[in-house]
Amino acid sequence: MAAWLTKPQPILSLDNALSLIGILIMKPAPKSESLNQFLNGVFNREAFITDDVCVSCKTPAFYFRDDLSKKEFSLSGLCQICQDEVFGTEEPV
């Protein structure tokens, strides 16, 4: 079969493509069942993270300074601005 007749293969996965244009598909980091129940009961943590919304200020959480900040969002549900308020912006020594 001629090469031009073959089905083209995607260059990027959907997650990578959406990430490049600033749309994250975040998944909440795993927690113990009891902690998960508590956090979901108080903050609705999993729903906020899945919807890319900060659990604290309730704004969209699309910008993160680095991979560590993205990971923190999956753990706490805090956007970059709220992370900066809680943890500060200074680099550790």
N, C-alpha and C positions, 0 to 999 in steps of 0.2 A: 504494500500500500504506500502511496506517495506520502511524504512527510507532511505536506500541506493539508492532507485529508484527516490526519489524526487529531484527536480531541486535545486542545491546549490544556496544559497543566497550570494551576494557579501558582503565582509567584509567591504570594503571602497567604498565610492563614487568615481567616476572618478576624481573630483576636489581634493579630499583628497589624492588619490593615486598619482596624478601628483605633488601635493604640496610636498609630502614626498620625491620625487626624484628631487625636485628643479624646477619643471616646474609650474609656476603660471598661472592661468587663471584669469587675472585681468579684471575688468570691470570699466570703468570710473565712478567716483562719479557723481551723478546728479548735474547739474548746471541750472541756469535760461536759458531760450531759447536764450536771447540776449548775455549773457556771453558765452554760449556754442558756438554760431556762431562766436563770436570774437576769442575765444581760438582755435577753429578748423581752422579758417581762417589764424591765425598767426602761430600757432604751429602744426596744424593737431593733436591736443591733443588726441582725442578719438582713432584715428587709432594707434598712438604710444603706448598708454596704452594697448589697446586690443592686440597689437603685442608684449607686454612686452619689449618695447624699450624706453629709456630715451629721453624726448623731448629736452633736453639740449645737451648732449654729443653724442646722437645717438647710444649708446652701449646697448647690451641686459641688461635688468633689472630683474635679477633672485634672487639676494641675498638682503635680508633686515634684519637689526639687530633685529627688533621686529615688533609686530603687528601695532604699531603706525607708523612706517616707511612704512609698506605696505599700510596703510590707506593714508598716505601722497602721495605715488605714485599714488593711485587712484584719488587723488585730483589734484595734480600738474603735474604728469608725470615725476617727478625727481627720478633718481636711488639713491641708498644709498650714493654713492660717491658725487653726486651733492647735495643731501640733506645736507650732512656733510659740504660741502663748503658754502652752503647758510645759514644753521642754526647753524653750529658748532657741536661739539661732546660732549660738556659739558652737564652733567645732570642738570636740573633745581634745584635750592635750595629749 
